[in-house]
Amino acid sequence: MIALIQRVTHAHVEIDNNLVGQIDKGMMLLLGVEKTDSEETVKKLANKLMKLRIFSDAEGKMNLNIQQFGGAMLIVSQFTLVADTSKGNRPGFSNAAPPEQGKYLYQQFVEYCQQQGVECQTGEFGADMQVSLTNDGPVTFHLQIN
C-alpha cells in the first residue's frame, strides 16, 4: 500500500464539477492499493499515519500528529501510485490491486481512520476526479507499507 501525504491548509475533490469532499487544515492523502495488500496492511498504514508527527506545535516544530493537531483527512484513491515505470515509456500497472480488492481495501482504510476519531472526506473510487489543494510548507511524504 502506497500513500502520498501532503500537509494542507485546504483541499477538495470534484467529480463532474460537483464538490464531493473538502477539508481545511489537515492531510491530503493519495492512496494506491497493491495486489499484495490486505486488511493487515490497511491497519499498519493507518496506524503509521495516525502517529506521524507532521504538524507544527506552538514553536513551529513538527511535533503533532493529526489527532493532536485536530486536522482532517481527504483520502483519494490513486492506482497510478503503484505504477511500474522501470522499463519503457508506458507505466505498467501489474502491481495494482484488481478493482474489487482495491475498492474494498480503500473503504476499509477510510473506515479505520474514522474509527480513530479523525474526520475523513473522500473522493469516489474509480472516478475521474479533479483534486485541488494548498500544500502547507510544502510538506509531502511518501509511505509504502508491505
N, CA, C and O atoms as a GROMACS GRO file, in nm:
protein
  584
    1MET      N    1   0.086  -0.116   0.000
    1MET     CA    2   0.000   0.000   0.000
    1MET      C    3   0.090   0.122   0.000
    1MET      O    4   0.186   0.130   0.076
    2ILE      N    5   0.058   0.215  -0.085
    2ILE     CA    6   0.139   0.336  -0.100
    2ILE      C    7   0.053   0.458  -0.071
    2ILE      O    8  -0.061   0.468  -0.117
    3ALA      N    9   0.110   0.550   0.005
    3ALA     CA   10   0.040   0.675   0.036
    3ALA      C   11   0.131   0.793   0.004
    3ALA      O   12   0.248   0.795   0.042
    4LEU      N   13   0.077   0.888  -0.066
    4LEU     CA   14   0.144   1.016  -0.085
    4LEU      C   15   0.066   1.115   0.000
    4LEU      O   16  -0.052   1.140  -0.023
    5ILE      N   17   0.134   1.172   0.100
    5ILE     CA   18   0.069   1.256   0.201
    5ILE      C   19   0.118   1.398   0.187
    5ILE      O   20   0.239   1.423   0.177
    6GLN      N   21   0.026   1.491   0.188
    6GLN     CA   22   0.062   1.632   0.186
    6GLN      C   23  -0.010   1.703   0.300
    6GLN      O   24  -0.130   1.686   0.319
    7ARG      N   25   0.066   1.782   0.374
    7ARG     CA   26   0.007   1.865   0.478
    7ARG      C   27  -0.056   1.984   0.406
    7ARG      O   28   0.011   2.051   0.327
    8VAL      N   29  -0.183   2.009   0.431
    8VAL     CA   30  -0.255   2.111   0.356
    8VAL      C   31  -0.326   2.212   0.447
    8VAL      O   32  -0.360   2.182   0.562
    9THR      N   33  -0.347   2.330   0.392
    9THR     CA   34  -0.433   2.428   0.457
    9THR      C   35  -0.575   2.420   0.401
    9THR      O   36  -0.670   2.468   0.463
   10HIS      N   37  -0.588   2.356   0.285
   10HIS     CA   38  -0.718   2.336   0.221
   10HIS      C   39  -0.702   2.233   0.110
   10HIS      O   40  -0.600   2.231   0.041
   11ALA      N   41  -0.801   2.147   0.093
   11ALA     CA   42  -0.802   2.051  -0.018
   11ALA      C   43  -0.946   2.014  -0.050
   11ALA      O   44  -1.031   2.007   0.039
   12HIS      N   45  -0.972   1.991  -0.177
   12HIS     CA   46  -1.104   1.942  -0.215
   12HIS      C   47  -1.093   1.856  -0.341
   12HIS      O   48  -0.996   1.864  -0.416
   13VAL      N   49  -1.195   1.776  -0.361
   13VAL     CA   50  -1.204   1.689  -0.478
   13VAL      C   51  -1.341   1.708  -0.542
   13VAL      O   52  -1.443   1.715  -0.475
   14GLU      N   53  -1.339   1.716  -0.675
   14GLU     CA   54  -1.462   1.734  -0.753
   14GLU      C   55  -1.476   1.621  -0.855
   14GLU      O   56  -1.377   1.568  -0.905
   15ILE      N   57  -1.600   1.586  -0.884
   15ILE     CA   58  -1.634   1.494  -0.990
   15ILE      C   59  -1.740   1.562  -1.075
   15ILE      O   60  -1.845   1.600  -1.024
   16ASP      N   61  -1.712   1.578  -1.205
   16ASP     CA   62  -1.805   1.647  -1.296
   16ASP      C   63  -1.848   1.783  -1.241
   16ASP      O   64  -1.967   1.818  -1.244
   17ASN      N   65  -1.751   1.859  -1.192
   17ASN     CA   66  -1.773   1.993  -1.137
   17ASN      C   67  -1.859   1.995  -1.010
   17ASN      O   68  -1.908   2.100  -0.970
   18ASN      N   69  -1.878   1.880  -0.948
   18ASN     CA   70  -1.952   1.871  -0.822
   18ASN      C   71  -1.854   1.840  -0.709
   18ASN      O   72  -1.777   1.743  -0.717
   19LEU      N   73  -1.857   1.920  -0.604
   19LEU     CA   74  -1.772   1.900  -0.488
   19LEU      C   75  -1.817   1.774  -0.414
   19LEU      O   76  -1.934   1.764  -0.376
   20VAL      N   77  -1.725   1.679  -0.394
   20VAL     CA   78  -1.762   1.555  -0.324
   20VAL      C   79  -1.688   1.539  -0.192
   20VAL      O   80  -1.731   1.461  -0.107
   21GLY      N   81  -1.578   1.610  -0.173
   21GLY     CA   82  -1.504   1.604  -0.048
   21GLY      C   83  -1.421   1.729  -0.030
   21GLY      O   84  -1.365   1.781  -0.126
   22GLN      N   85  -1.414   1.777   0.094
   22GLN     CA   86  -1.340   1.901   0.121
   22GLN      C   87  -1.294   1.904   0.265
   22GLN      O   88  -1.368   1.867   0.356
   23ILE      N   89  -1.169   1.950   0.286
   23ILE     CA   90  -1.118   1.971   0.421
   23ILE      C   91  -1.046   2.105   0.427
   23ILE      O   92  -1.005   2.160   0.324
   24ASP      N   93  -1.030   2.154   0.547
   24ASP     CA   94  -0.943   2.268   0.569
   24ASP      C   95  -0.810   2.210   0.618
   24ASP      O   96  -0.758   2.118   0.553
   25LYS      N   97  -0.755   2.256   0.724
   25LYS     CA   98  -0.623   2.210   0.768
   25LYS      C   99  -0.623   2.060   0.797
   25LYS      O  100  -0.712   2.006   0.863
   26GLY      N  101  -0.519   1.996   0.746
   26GLY     CA  102  -0.507   1.853   0.769
   26GLY      C  103  -0.415   1.786   0.670
   26GLY      O  104  -0.310   1.839   0.634
   27MET      N  105  -0.458   1.668   0.626
   27MET     CA  106  -0.375   1.580   0.546
   27MET      C  107  -0.448   1.539   0.420
   27MET      O  108  -0.557   1.481   0.426
   28MET      N  109  -0.389   1.570   0.305
   28MET     CA  110  -0.437   1.520   0.177
   28MET      C  111  -0.364   1.390   0.150
   28MET      O  112  -0.241   1.388   0.150
   29LEU      N  113  -0.437   1.282   0.128
   29LEU     CA  114  -0.376   1.152   0.114
   29LEU      C  115  -0.421   1.086  -0.016
   29LEU      O  116  -0.540   1.062  -0.037
   30LEU      N  117  -0.324   1.058  -0.103
   30LEU     CA  118  -0.348   0.978  -0.222
   30LEU      C  119  -0.309   0.836  -0.188
   30LEU      O  120  -0.198   0.813  -0.141
   31LEU      N  121  -0.398   0.741  -0.213
   31LEU     CA  122  -0.378   0.604  -0.167
   31LEU      C  123  -0.378   0.506  -0.284
   31LEU      O  124  -0.475   0.497  -0.359
   32GLY      N  125  -0.267   0.434  -0.298
   32GLY     CA  126  -0.257   0.330  -0.400
   32GLY      C  127  -0.257   0.193  -0.335
   32GLY      O  128  -0.180   0.168  -0.242
   33VAL      N  129  -0.342   0.106  -0.384
   33VAL     CA  130  -0.355  -0.028  -0.327
   33VAL      C  131  -0.290  -0.130  -0.421
   33VAL      O  132  -0.320  -0.135  -0.540
   34GLU      N  133  -0.201  -0.210  -0.365
   34GLU     CA  134  -0.131  -0.312  -0.442
   34GLU      C  135  -0.199  -0.447  -0.423
   34GLU      O  136  -0.269  -0.469  -0.324
   35LYS      N  137  -0.179  -0.538  -0.519
   35LYS     CA  138  -0.246  -0.668  -0.514
   35LYS      C  139  -0.203  -0.753  -0.395
   35LYS      O  140  -0.273  -0.846  -0.358
   36THR      N  141  -0.088  -0.723  -0.335
   36THR     CA  142  -0.042  -0.799  -0.219
   36THR      C  143  -0.095  -0.741  -0.086
   36THR      O  144  -0.065  -0.795   0.020
   37ASP      N  145  -0.172  -0.633  -0.092
   37ASP     CA  146  -0.223  -0.568   0.030
   37ASP      C  147  -0.339  -0.646   0.090
   37ASP      O  148  -0.408  -0.723   0.022
   38SER      N  149  -0.359  -0.625   0.220
   38SER     CA  150  -0.464  -0.694   0.295
   38SER      C  151  -0.518  -0.599   0.402
   38SER      O  152  -0.476  -0.484   0.412
   39GLU      N  153  -0.612  -0.648   0.480
   39GLU     CA  154  -0.665  -0.568   0.591
   39GLU      C  155  -0.554  -0.536   0.692
   39GLU      O  156  -0.558  -0.431   0.755
   40GLU      N  157  -0.458  -0.625   0.707
   40GLU     CA  158  -0.345  -0.600   0.796
   40GLU      C  159  -0.262  -0.482   0.744
   40GLU      O  160  -0.217  -0.398   0.822
   41THR      N  161  -0.244  -0.475   0.613
   41THR     CA  162  -0.171  -0.363   0.553
   41THR      C  163  -0.243  -0.232   0.578
   41THR      O  164  -0.181  -0.130   0.608
   42VAL      N  165  -0.375  -0.236   0.565
   42VAL     CA  166  -0.458  -0.118   0.591
   42VAL      C  167  -0.433  -0.064   0.731
   42VAL      O  168  -0.408   0.055   0.749
   43LYS      N  169  -0.438  -0.152   0.830
   43LYS     CA  170  -0.419  -0.110   0.969
   43LYS      C  171  -0.278  -0.059   0.995
   43LYS      O  172  -0.260   0.039   1.067
   44LYS      N  173  -0.178  -0.125   0.936
   44LYS     CA  174  -0.039  -0.080   0.954
   44LYS      C  175  -0.021   0.062   0.901
   44LYS      O  176   0.036   0.147   0.970
   45LEU      N  177  -0.069   0.087   0.780
   45LEU     CA  178  -0.054   0.219   0.722
   45LEU      C  179  -0.135   0.323   0.798
   45LEU      O  180  -0.084   0.432   0.826
   46ALA      N  181  -0.258   0.292   0.830
   46ALA     CA  182  -0.342   0.388   0.903
   46ALA      C  183  -0.281   0.421   1.038
   46ALA      O  184  -0.279   0.538   1.078
   47ASN      N  185  -0.231   0.321   1.109
   47ASN     CA  186  -0.169   0.346   1.239
   47ASN      C  187  -0.044   0.431   1.225
   47ASN      O  188  -0.019   0.518   1.308
   48LYS      N  189   0.034   0.408   1.122
   48LYS     CA  190   0.153   0.489   1.097
   48LYS      C  191   0.112   0.635   1.072
   48LYS      O  192   0.173   0.727   1.125
   49LEU      N  193   0.009   0.654   0.992
   49LEU     CA  194  -0.037   0.791   0.962
   49LEU      C  195  -0.093   0.861   1.085
   49LEU      O  196  -0.076   0.982   1.101
   50MET      N  197  -0.160   0.787   1.172
   50MET     CA  198  -0.215   0.847   1.293
   50MET      C  199  -0.105   0.897   1.385
   50MET      O  200  -0.124   0.995   1.458
   51LYS      N  201   0.010   0.832   1.382
   51LYS     CA  202   0.122   0.868   1.469
   51LYS      C  203   0.222   0.962   1.405
   51LYS      O  204   0.307   1.018   1.473
   52LEU      N  205   0.212   0.981   1.274
   52LEU     CA  206   0.310   1.061   1.201
   52LEU      C  207   0.301   1.208   1.244
   52LEU      O  208   0.198   1.272   1.229
   53ARG      N  209   0.410   1.259   1.297
   53ARG     CA  210   0.413   1.395   1.351
   53ARG      C  211   0.460   1.493   1.242
   53ARG      O  212   0.579   1.522   1.229
   54ILE      N  213   0.364   1.541   1.166
   54ILE     CA  214   0.395   1.632   1.055
   54ILE      C  215   0.334   1.771   1.073
   54ILE      O  216   0.348   1.857   0.986
   55PHE      N  217   0.265   1.791   1.185
   55PHE     CA  218   0.201   1.920   1.209
   55PHE      C  219   0.279   1.999   1.314
   55PHE      O  220   0.334   1.943   1.408
   56SER      N  221   0.283   2.129   1.294
   56SER     CA  222   0.364   2.216   1.379
   56SER      C  223   0.302   2.240   1.515
   56SER      O  224   0.180   2.256   1.528
   57ASP      N  225   0.387   2.242   1.618
   57ASP     CA  226   0.344   2.279   1.752
   57ASP      C  227   0.357   2.431   1.768
   57ASP      O  228   0.382   2.501   1.670
   58ALA      N  229   0.341   2.481   1.888
   58ALA     CA  230   0.346   2.626   1.914
   58ALA      C  231   0.482   2.687   1.880
   58ALA      O  232   0.491   2.806   1.853
   59GLU      N  233   0.586   2.604   1.881
   59GLU     CA  234   0.721   2.653   1.847
   59GLU      C  235   0.754   2.637   1.699
   59GLU      O  236   0.865   2.668   1.657
   60GLY      N  237   0.659   2.588   1.621
   60GLY     CA  238   0.682   2.570   1.478
   60GLY      C  239   0.754   2.443   1.440
   60GLY      O  240   0.797   2.428   1.326
   61LYS      N  241   0.768   2.350   1.534
   61LYS     CA  242   0.834   2.223   1.506
   61LYS      C  243   0.731   2.116   1.474
   61LYS      O  244   0.621   2.117   1.529
   62MET      N  245   0.766   2.024   1.385
   62MET     CA  246   0.676   1.914   1.351
   62MET      C  247   0.674   1.815   1.466
   62MET      O  248   0.752   1.720   1.469
   63ASN      N  249   0.584   1.838   1.561
   63ASN     CA  250   0.574   1.754   1.680
   63ASN      C  251   0.434   1.697   1.702
   63ASN      O  252   0.414   1.619   1.796
   64LEU      N  253   0.338   1.734   1.620
   64LEU     CA  254   0.200   1.693   1.643
   64LEU      C  255   0.152   1.596   1.536
   64LEU      O  256   0.183   1.613   1.418
   65ASN      N  257   0.078   1.494   1.578
   65ASN     CA  258   0.013   1.406   1.480
   65ASN      C  259  -0.123   1.465   1.445
   65ASN      O  260  -0.164   1.567   1.500
   66ILE      N  261  -0.193   1.402   1.355
   66ILE     CA  262  -0.319   1.458   1.305
   66ILE      C  263  -0.424   1.469   1.415
   66ILE      O  264  -0.504   1.563   1.415
   67GLN      N  265  -0.425   1.374   1.508
   67GLN     CA  266  -0.523   1.379   1.617
   67GLN      C  267  -0.491   1.492   1.713
   67GLN      O  268  -0.582   1.564   1.756
   68GLN      N  269  -0.364   1.509   1.749
   68GLN     CA  270  -0.324   1.618   1.838
   68GLN      C  271  -0.350   1.754   1.773
   68GLN      O  272  -0.387   1.850   1.841
   69PHE      N  273  -0.329   1.761   1.644
   69PHE     CA  274  -0.346   1.885   1.569
   69PHE      C  275  -0.494   1.919   1.548
   69PHE      O  276  -0.531   2.035   1.536
   70GLY      N  277  -0.578   1.815   1.545
   70GLY     CA  278  -0.720   1.836   1.521
   70GLY      C  279  -0.753   1.852   1.373
   70GLY      O  280  -0.852   1.915   1.338
   71GLY      N  281  -0.668   1.797   1.288
   71GLY     CA  282  -0.689   1.808   1.143
   71GLY      C  283  -0.778   1.700   1.088
   71GLY      O  284  -0.813   1.604   1.156
   72ALA      N  285  -0.815   1.718   0.963
   72ALA     CA  286  -0.898   1.622   0.891
   72ALA      C  287  -0.815   1.558   0.780
   72ALA      O  288  -0.705   1.604   0.748
   73MET      N  289  -0.871   1.452   0.721
   73MET     CA  290  -0.804   1.384   0.611
   73MET      C  291  -0.896   1.384   0.489
   73MET      O  292  -1.015   1.358   0.499
   74LEU      N  293  -0.836   1.412   0.373
   74LEU     CA  294  -0.905   1.392   0.245
   74LEU      C  295  -0.834   1.275   0.180
   74LEU      O  296  -0.718   1.286   0.142
   75ILE      N  297  -0.905   1.163   0.166
   75ILE     CA  298  -0.845   1.038   0.118
   75ILE      C  299  -0.899   1.009  -0.021
   75ILE      O  300  -1.020   0.993  -0.040
   76VAL      N  301  -0.807   1.002  -0.118
   76VAL     CA  302  -0.845   0.982  -0.258
   76VAL      C  303  -0.769   0.860  -0.311
   76VAL      O  304  -0.647   0.851  -0.297
   77SER      N  305  -0.842   0.767  -0.371
   77SER     CA  306  -0.777   0.650  -0.430
   77SER      C  307  -0.700   0.692  -0.555
   77SER      O  308  -0.748   0.774  -0.634
   78GLN      N  309  -0.580   0.635  -0.572
   78GLN     CA  310  -0.500   0.668  -0.691
   78GLN      C  311  -0.412   0.548  -0.726
   78GLN      O  312  -0.301   0.532  -0.674
   79PHE      N  313  -0.463   0.466  -0.817
   79PHE     CA  314  -0.391   0.344  -0.852
   79PHE      C  315  -0.261   0.374  -0.925
   79PHE      O  316  -0.174   0.287  -0.930
   80THR      N  317  -0.244   0.492  -0.982
   80THR     CA  318  -0.121   0.522  -1.054
   80THR      C  319   0.001   0.528  -0.962
   80THR      O  320   0.114   0.523  -1.009
   81LEU      N  321  -0.021   0.540  -0.832
   81LEU     CA  322   0.091   0.538  -0.738
   81LEU      C  323   0.166   0.405  -0.739
   81LEU      O  324   0.284   0.401  -0.705
   82VAL      N  325   0.100   0.298  -0.778
   82VAL     CA  326   0.164   0.167  -0.779
   82VAL      C  327   0.223   0.132  -0.915
   82VAL      O  328   0.265   0.018  -0.937
   83ALA      N  329   0.228   0.227  -1.004
   83ALA     CA  330   0.279   0.203  -1.140
   83ALA      C  331   0.426   0.162  -1.138
   83ALA      O  332   0.505   0.212  -1.058
   84ASP      N  333   0.459   0.073  -1.228
   84ASP     CA  334   0.599   0.034  -1.250
   84ASP      C  335   0.648   0.115  -1.370
   84ASP      O  336   0.600   0.099  -1.482
   85THR      N  337   0.744   0.202  -1.345
   85THR     CA  338   0.799   0.287  -1.451
   85THR      C  339   0.944   0.253  -1.481
   85THR      O  340   1.016   0.332  -1.541
   86SER      N  341   0.988   0.134  -1.438
   86SER     CA  342   1.129   0.097  -1.452
   86SER      C  343   1.168   0.060  -1.595
   86SER      O  344   1.286   0.066  -1.629
   87LYS      N  345   1.074   0.021  -1.677
   87LYS     CA  346   1.105  -0.020  -1.814
   87LYS      C  347   1.016   0.054  -1.913
   87LYS      O  348   0.897   0.074  -1.888
   88GLY      N  349   1.074   0.094  -2.023
   88GLY     CA  350   0.996   0.156  -2.130
   88GLY      C  351   0.942   0.291  -2.091
   88GLY      O  352   0.985   0.352  -1.993
   89ASN      N  353   0.847   0.337  -2.170
   89ASN     CA  354   0.790   0.470  -2.151
   89ASN      C  355   0.644   0.467  -2.107
   89ASN      O  356   0.587   0.572  -2.075
   90ARG      N  357   0.586   0.351  -2.105
   90ARG     CA  358   0.446   0.340  -2.062
   90ARG      C  359   0.442   0.273  -1.925
   90ARG      O  360   0.495   0.163  -1.908
   91PRO      N  361   0.380   0.339  -1.826
   91PRO     CA  362   0.372   0.278  -1.693
   91PRO      C  363   0.297   0.145  -1.698
   91PRO      O  364   0.200   0.129  -1.773
   92GLY      N  365   0.343   0.050  -1.618
   92GLY     CA  366   0.274  -0.078  -1.606
   92GLY      C  367   0.200  -0.083  -1.473
   92GLY      O  368   0.247  -0.030  -1.372
   93PHE      N  369   0.086  -0.148  -1.474
   93PHE     CA  370   0.002  -0.150  -1.355
   93PHE      C  371  -0.024  -0.291  -1.303
   93PHE      O  372  -0.126  -0.317  -1.239
   94SER      N  373   0.069  -0.382  -1.332
   94SER     CA  374   0.051  -0.520  -1.289
   94SER      C  375   0.056  -0.536  -1.137
   94SER      O  376   0.008  -0.637  -1.085
   95ASN      N  377   0.112  -0.440  -1.066
   95ASN     CA  378   0.117  -0.447  -0.920
   95ASN      C  379  -0.009  -0.394  -0.853
   95ASN      O  380  -0.028  -0.413  -0.732
   96ALA      N  381  -0.094  -0.328  -0.929
   96ALA     CA  382  -0.216  -0.270  -0.873
   96ALA      C  383  -0.317  -0.379  -0.836
   96ALA      O  384  -0.328  -0.480  -0.905
   97ALA      N  385  -0.388  -0.356  -0.728
   97ALA     CA  386  -0.493  -0.449  -0.688
   97ALA      C  387  -0.605  -0.447  -0.792
   97ALA      O  388  -0.632  -0.343  -0.852
   98PRO      N  389  -0.669  -0.561  -0.814
   98PRO     CA  390  -0.787  -0.560  -0.901
   98PRO      C  391  -0.893  -0.466  -0.841
   98PRO      O  392  -0.895  -0.445  -0.720
   99PRO      N  393  -0.981  -0.411  -0.924
   99PRO     CA  394  -1.077  -0.311  -0.875
   99PRO      C  395  -1.156  -0.352  -0.751
   99PRO      O  396  -1.172  -0.271  -0.660
  100GLU      N  397  -1.206  -0.475  -0.744
  100GLU     CA  398  -1.285  -0.516  -0.628
  100GLU      C  399  -1.202  -0.512  -0.500
  100GLU      O  400  -1.247  -0.460  -0.398
  101GLN      N  401  -1.082  -0.567  -0.505
  101GLN     CA  402  -0.993  -0.568  -0.390
  101GLN      C  403  -0.951  -0.426  -0.354
  101GLN      O  404  -0.950  -0.389  -0.236
  102GLY      N  405  -0.916  -0.346  -0.455
  102GLY     CA  406  -0.874  -0.208  -0.431
  102GLY      C  407  -0.982  -0.126  -0.364
  102GLY      O  408  -0.955  -0.053  -0.269
  103LYS      N  409  -1.104  -0.139  -0.414
  103LYS     CA  410  -1.215  -0.063  -0.356
  103LYS      C  411  -1.242  -0.106  -0.213
  103LYS      O  412  -1.263  -0.022  -0.125
  104TYR      N  413  -1.242  -0.236  -0.190
  104TYR     CA  414  -1.268  -0.287  -0.056
  104TYR      C  415  -1.163  -0.236   0.043
  104TYR      O  416  -1.199  -0.186   0.150
  105LEU      N  417  -1.035  -0.246   0.008
  105LEU     CA  418  -0.930  -0.204   0.100
  105LEU      C  419  -0.927  -0.052   0.116
  105LEU      O  420  -0.896  -0.003   0.224
  106TYR      N  421  -0.958   0.021   0.012
  106TYR     CA  422  -0.970   0.168   0.021
  106TYR      C  423  -1.080   0.203   0.123
  106TYR      O  424  -1.059   0.287   0.210
  107GLN      N  425  -1.196   0.140   0.110
  107GLN     CA  426  -1.306   0.166   0.202
  107GLN      C  427  -1.270   0.126   0.346
  107GLN      O  428  -1.306   0.195   0.441
  108GLN      N  429  -1.200   0.014   0.360
  108GLN     CA  430  -1.155  -0.029   0.493
  108GLN      C  431  -1.060   0.073   0.553
  108GLN      O  432  -1.066   0.102   0.673
  109PHE      N  433  -0.971   0.128   0.471
  109PHE     CA  434  -0.877   0.229   0.518
  109PHE      C  435  -0.951   0.352   0.569
  109PHE      O  436  -0.921   0.403   0.677
  110VAL      N  437  -1.047   0.400   0.492
  110VAL     CA  438  -1.124   0.518   0.532
  110VAL      C  439  -1.198   0.491   0.664
  110VAL      O  440  -1.194   0.573   0.755
  111GLU      N  441  -1.264   0.376   0.673
  111GLU     CA  442  -1.339   0.342   0.794
  111GLU      C  443  -1.248   0.332   0.915
  111GLU      O  444  -1.283   0.378   1.024
  112TYR      N  445  -1.131   0.272   0.898
  112TYR     CA  446  -1.038   0.257   1.009
  112TYR      C  447  -0.990   0.393   1.058
  112TYR      O  448  -0.982   0.416   1.179
  113CYS      N  449  -0.960   0.484   0.967
  113CYS     CA  450  -0.917   0.619   1.006
  113CYS      C  451  -1.030   0.691   1.080
  113CYS      O  452  -1.005   0.761   1.178
  114GLN      N  453  -1.152   0.675   1.033
  114GLN     CA  454  -1.266   0.737   1.101
  114GLN      C  455  -1.282   0.681   1.242
  114GLN      O  456  -1.315   0.755   1.334
  115GLN      N  457  -1.260   0.552   1.257
  115GLN     CA  458  -1.272   0.489   1.389
  115GLN      C  459  -1.168   0.542   1.487
  115GLN      O  460  -1.186   0.532   1.608
  116GLN      N  461  -1.060   0.600   1.435
  116GLN     CA  462  -0.957   0.659   1.521
  116GLN      C  463  -0.994   0.802   1.562
  116GLN      O  464  -0.917   0.868   1.631
  117GLY      N  465  -1.111   0.848   1.520
  117GLY     CA  466  -1.160   0.979   1.561
  117GLY      C  467  -1.118   1.092   1.469
  117GLY      O  468  -1.130   1.209   1.507
  118VAL      N  469  -1.071   1.061   1.350
  118VAL     CA  470  -1.029   1.164   1.255
  118VAL      C  471  -1.141   1.186   1.153
  118VAL      O  472  -1.194   1.090   1.096
  119GLU      N  473  -1.175   1.312   1.130
  119GLU     CA  474  -1.272   1.343   1.026
  119GLU      C  475  -1.211   1.308   0.892
  119GLU      O  476  -1.100   1.351   0.860
  120CYS      N  477  -1.283   1.228   0.812
  120CYS     CA  478  -1.233   1.186   0.681
  120CYS      C  479  -1.333   1.222   0.572
  120CYS      O  480  -1.452   1.192   0.582
  121GLN      N  481  -1.284   1.286   0.470
  121GLN     CA  482  -1.358   1.311   0.349
  121GLN      C  483  -1.294   1.226   0.240
  121GLN      O  484  -1.178   1.187   0.252
  122THR      N  485  -1.369   1.197   0.134
  122THR     CA  486  -1.316   1.109   0.030
  122THR      C  487  -1.354   1.158  -0.109
  122THR      O  488  -1.440   1.245  -0.127
  123GLY      N  489  -1.286   1.099  -0.204
  123GLY     CA  490  -1.329   1.108  -0.343
  123GLY      C  491  -1.420   0.990  -0.369
  123GLY      O  492  -1.487   0.940  -0.278
  124GLU      N  493  -1.424   0.944  -0.494
  124GLU     CA  494  -1.505   0.827  -0.530
  124GLU      C  495  -1.414   0.728  -0.600
  124GLU      O  496  -1.353   0.761  -0.702
  125PHE      N  497  -1.405   0.608  -0.548
  125PHE     CA  498  -1.316   0.508  -0.604
  125PHE      C  499  -1.344   0.487  -0.752
  125PHE      O  500  -1.459   0.467  -0.792
  126GLY      N  501  -1.239   0.493  -0.833
  126GLY     CA  502  -1.251   0.466  -0.976
  126GLY      C  503  -1.304   0.580  -1.061
  126GLY      O  504  -1.309   0.567  -1.184
  127ALA      N  505  -1.342   0.690  -1.000
  127ALA     CA  506  -1.399   0.802  -1.075
  127ALA      C  507  -1.287   0.890  -1.132
  127ALA      O  508  -1.174   0.888  -1.084
  128ASP      N  509  -1.321   0.967  -1.233
  128ASP     CA  510  -1.232   1.070  -1.286
  128ASP      C  511  -1.252   1.192  -1.197
  128ASP      O  512  -1.357   1.256  -1.200
  129MET      N  513  -1.151   1.223  -1.119
  129MET     CA  514  -1.163   1.328  -1.018
  129MET      C  515  -1.065   1.442  -1.045
  129MET      O  516  -0.959   1.422  -1.104
  130GLN      N  517  -1.102   1.560  -1.002
  130GLN     CA  518  -1.014   1.676  -1.004
  130GLN      C  519  -0.986   1.712  -0.858
  130GLN      O  520  -1.077   1.741  -0.781
  131VAL      N  521  -0.857   1.710  -0.823
  131VAL     CA  522  -0.815   1.734  -0.686
  131VAL      C  523  -0.739   1.866  -0.680
  131VAL      O  524  -0.648   1.890  -0.759
  132SER      N  525  -0.778   1.952  -0.587
  132SER     CA  526  -0.710   2.079  -0.566
  132SER      C  527  -0.667   2.088  -0.421
  132SER      O  528  -0.737   2.042  -0.331
  133LEU      N  529  -0.550   2.148  -0.400
  133LEU     CA  530  -0.503   2.159  -0.263
  133LEU      C  531  -0.404   2.274  -0.252
  133LEU      O  532  -0.346   2.319  -0.350
  134THR      N  533  -0.388   2.320  -0.128
  134THR     CA  534  -0.282   2.414  -0.094
  134THR      C  535  -0.190   2.343   0.003
  134THR      O  536  -0.226   2.319   0.118
  135ASN      N  537  -0.071   2.310  -0.046
  135ASN     CA  538   0.027   2.238   0.034
  135ASN      C  539   0.088   2.335   0.133
  135ASN      O  540   0.133   2.443   0.095
  136ASP      N  541   0.088   2.298   0.260
  136ASP     CA  542   0.137   2.383   0.368
  136ASP      C  543   0.282   2.349   0.397
  136ASP      O  544   0.311   2.244   0.456
  137GLY      N  545   0.372   2.434   0.357
  137GLY     CA  546   0.513   2.413   0.386
  137GLY      C  547   0.605   2.447   0.271
  137GLY      O  548   0.674   2.549   0.279
  138PRO      N  549   0.610   2.373   0.166
  138PRO     CA  550   0.539   2.247   0.137
  138PRO      C  551   0.592   2.131   0.221
  138PRO      O  552   0.712   2.120   0.248
  139VAL      N  553   0.499   2.046   0.260
  139VAL     CA  554   0.531   1.923   0.334
  139VAL      C  555   0.465   1.809   0.261
  139VAL      O  556   0.343   1.804   0.250
  140THR      N  557   0.547   1.715   0.212
  140THR     CA  558   0.499   1.600   0.137
  140THR      C  559   0.580   1.476   0.176
  140THR      O  560   0.703   1.484   0.186
  141PHE      N  561   0.513   1.365   0.198
  141PHE     CA  562   0.579   1.240   0.234
  141PHE      C  563   0.525   1.125   0.151
  141PHE      O  564   0.408   1.124   0.112
  142HIS      N  565   0.611   1.030   0.123
  142HIS     CA  566   0.576   0.908   0.052
  142HIS      C  567   0.594   0.792   0.149
  142HIS      O  568   0.703   0.772   0.202
  143LEU      N  569   0.489   0.717   0.172
  143LEU     CA  570   0.498   0.600   0.261
  143LEU      C  571   0.457   0.475   0.184
  143LEU      O  572   0.362   0.477   0.105
  144GLN      N  573   0.530   0.369   0.207
  144GLN     CA  574   0.494   0.241   0.149
  144GLN      C  575   0.500   0.135   0.256
  144GLN      O  576   0.603   0.119   0.323
  145ILE      N  577   0.391   0.063   0.273
  145ILE     CA  578   0.379  -0.043   0.373
  145ILE      C  579   0.354  -0.173   0.299
  145ILE      O  580   0.266  -0.180   0.214
  146ASN      N  581   0.431  -0.274   0.331
  146ASN     CA  582   0.412  -0.405   0.267
  146ASN      C  583   0.356  -0.504   0.366
  146ASN      O  584   0.333  -0.620   0.332
   0.00000   0.00000   0.00000
